[in-house]
Amino acid sequence: MNRIIVPAGYMGSGSSAITDLVSEFKDCQNEFKSYEYILLHCPNGIFDLEDKLLHGNNAFRSDEAIRTFREQAKKLYDKKFWWVGNYKNIIGKDFMALTDNYINSLVEFNYPGYWYMHEEVNFSMFLKLLIRKPFRILTLNKIKLKKVLKYQDGMKICLPTHEEFYKKTKDYIYQVIDRISKGKENVILDQFLLPFNLHRVDNYFNDNLYVFVVERDPRDVFILNKYIWPQKQIVVPMPQEVNEFCEYYKRMRTSEIKTESNKIFRVHFEDLIYNYDEKLEEIMKFLNFSKNEHISKKNRFDPALSIKNTQLFHDKKYKEEIAIIEKELKEFLYDFPYEINNKVEETVEFE
């Protein structure tokens, strides 16, 4: 595996254009197309594990961190019809074995006791407690029964140093990616990282990581999210009231911790369309691809089609809303080289 290529964006910003474009090159593994790999940044994923184990950690916290991480990994592995899951098929049948080996490498020892998270009553525990009560009455509480707990295997204590955590986690991530790549020279992992956690990348990846951060004119994002995507059952969790959208969008973009890592290439979605040849050259240079390796040019990403998804905001019926966006989010607007009048009903969705 030579290159790990990660398209990332700001929800609806068009990062799939990079997925499609890079898929046109020789030896790029992208079997599941726009499937999103969320293991690192999902709730209770690897980055949450990092935060819990390296900041404010203690015996109780480490037990919760390890358990919730494994539970999330198991969900991603087992849930065949969850669109971000099905790791048993997409990554491989040994995914959970890799995960357990990784967890075991982090855990320092297992304390044969419990804490309040173990005592939190669930349905199974409630039934056991219900059965125990008459037994205790009949025996006058002379027979001591084993305490009913959510977990019966003690506490997993884990207080790694930063160096230990990053080394072991990096090894685990590369093992997982190796399974996904299936022997191809390059692998595309859509949304494997998000712009908001790119400040972490140098702790986890070698120089064979290439991240593309795609941003898009918020005027088109707003129009698409309010007037197009809901009818197509495409869900993007952003406000549809224009003032709320502007406030949210500004907070979303300014919350990002910037990084100068050379593993990251930032690009406007619109540049992939209006400056296709120039950006293609820059992308090939960043990835160290040659023109001869571009074996399916415009087969997956065709700027002549994608242009229909731009400049939708010129329609007069959106005039008042767009004026607010242009005032509040002017630093995020794209400077289009020429004006076109696209119709919302002619937008194109890609798999």
Beta strands, then each sheet from edge to edge (+ up, - down):
strand 1: 3-9
strand 2: 28-29
strand 3: 109-111
strand 4: 155-157
strand 5: 186-188
strand 6: 209-215
strand 7: 264-268
sheet 1: 2+ 5+ 1+ 6+ 7+
sheet 2: 3+ 4-
end
